[in-house]
């Protein structure tokens, strides 16, 4: 059986990355650090191209417990479809892993439990309901309800950002980026639309 054109092999403390028969060695710490920070097989495969099983076996050889990562992500409320996208694998494979690891896999919408802090962090990071919902692996309507509840529970009162987002959510990402810049900058609607379009063309 011919070897895959892109695969990984272990050589001592190094990972040899093969592409079309040619390989180069990388210290295993680079692989482990990238996995630990990204928590995403898809991101790691951009640097270490290999099959899912080859990559997981290599990670486990150097002490990284991929099942432990999945357990953590299941506890955080990620749904199967979200994890499938995050790791670029078949949702059915994720569902089988969920069952094997002892987590319930009820059909349809599952009960979502996130702390108010997690909800606010997700919104601040994404800059919009839609983006935050994707980060948390839930639908936008569910996130909007969680966000409203979180705002009330944290005693923040009426949130102007929430009002602006409800009025014109597509520009929320641009506004969030402006806020993060730390300076007061005024953009026209056309400029905001161009920023929004450019950002989403790259994603």
N, C-alpha and C positions, 0 to 999 in steps of 0.2 A: 504494500500500500504506500503510495507516494506521500511525502510529508507536505503539510500545508505550506503555501508560499510565505505566509506570515505566521510565525509561532515563536514561542519562548523556550529556552532551555536553561537549566541551572548549571553553573560551573563555579563551584566553591561559593564565595560570597558575591558572585556576580550573576546577573541575568543576561544571557545572550539573546539579543533581539534579531531574529532572522527575517529578512525580506528578500524574496526571490533568490534564495540560496546563499545570500551574503549576510553575515552576522556581525554585530558589534556588541561589546560588553558594556554593561552599566551596573554600577554597584547597587545591590538590592535595596539599600536604604532609599534610593530615589523612587523606586517602585512603591515601597511601603509608605513613604511620606506623602506621595501623591494620592494614594488610596485613602490614607487617614484624613487628609485635608479635604478632598473632593467628595468622599463617601459615594462615589459613582463609578461603576465599571465603565460606563460610556466615556467618561473623561479620561480614565486611565488608559483605555484602549486607543485613544488618540495619540498617546506617546508610546505605549507598549502594545502594538497591534498583535492580536492573538484571538483564538476562539475563547468563548466563555469558560469552558472547562479547563483549557490550558492556562488561562490567566488566573482562575481561582486556585488551581492546583499549585501554581507558582507562588501566589500570595501565601497560601497555607504552608508551603515548604519553609518560608521565612518567618512563620509565626503569626501571620495575620489571619484572624478568625472571621471569615466572611459571613458565616451564619450568625455570629454575634452582632455584626453590623445590621443584618436583616432584622434580627430580633429587636434591636434598638429602633429601627425605622418603623417596624410594625407597632411598637409601643407609642411612637410619636404620632401615630394616626395616619400614616401613609397608606393609601389604597393600592390595590394590585396594579391598576393601570398606571398610576403615578410612578410606582417603583419600576415597572416595566420600561417606562420612558427614561427614568433616571439611570438605569443600568443597561438599557438597550437590549432587552431580552424579551422573550415571549411572556405575555401576561399569565398564560397557563403554567409556565415554569415557576413564576412567582407564587401562584396560587398553590402549587404543590409544595413549595418550600414553606409557605405559611402553615399549611396543614401539618407538615412534618415537624415543624417547630412548635406546634401546639397552640397556634393562634386561631381564633374563630374566623371563618370566612363566609359570613352570612351574605346571601345575595342582595342586590340592591344597595340602597344607601345605608351605610353603617353609622352608628352613633359616633359623633365626632366630639372629642374632648380635648380642648387646648386651653392653657391658662391665658388670662388677659395679656400677660407680658409677651407670650409667644405670638399672639395675634397682632399686637402692636409692632413687635419686631419684624414680623413678616410684611406688614404693610409699609413700614419705614424702608425696608430693604427693597421692596418691589415698586413702591410708588403708586400702586393702583390696586383695586379689588381683584381684578382679573389676574394680575401678576402674582399677588399674594396668595390667591386661591391655588394657582399652579404650584407655587412653592410648597404649599401645605398638602397638596394632593386632594383638594376638595373643590366643589363647584363654587362659582362666584356668589350665587344667592346665599349659600351656607356661610361663606366668609363674611358677607355683608351683615348678616345677623350676628355672627360672632364678634365682629368689629363694633357694632352698636352696643352689644352687651358688655364688651371689654371696656369701652369708653365710659359706660355707666358705672361698672364695678370699680374702675380705677379712680372714680371721682373726678374725671376730667371735665365734666360738664359738656355743653354743646361744643362739638369739635368743628371749627371752620373748615378744616381740611376735608372732613366728611361731607359737608355741604357742597364744597367745590367739586368734590369727586362725583357726587350724585348728579350735579348739574352737567358736568362735562368730563366724564371719566377718561376719555382718550388722551386728554392733556395732563393727566395726573403724573405720569412718568416724567414729563418735562418739568412740571412744577417741583417734583421731588428732587430732581437733579439740581434745579436752581437753588432750592433750600440747602442742599448739601454743600453747595459752593460757598455758602457762608456770606454772600454779599447780596445786596438788593439790586437785582437786574430786572428790567422790564422788557418783556418780549411782546411783539405784536402777535395776533392770532395766527397770521400766516407763518411767522417764524416758529411759533410753537408747533404748528402742524408739520412744518418741514423737519423739525427736530424729532417729532413723534414718528414720522414716516421713515426717516433715516435709521432711527433706533430699531424699528421693527423689521426693516428690510434685512438688517444684519442678524437678527435672531432667528 
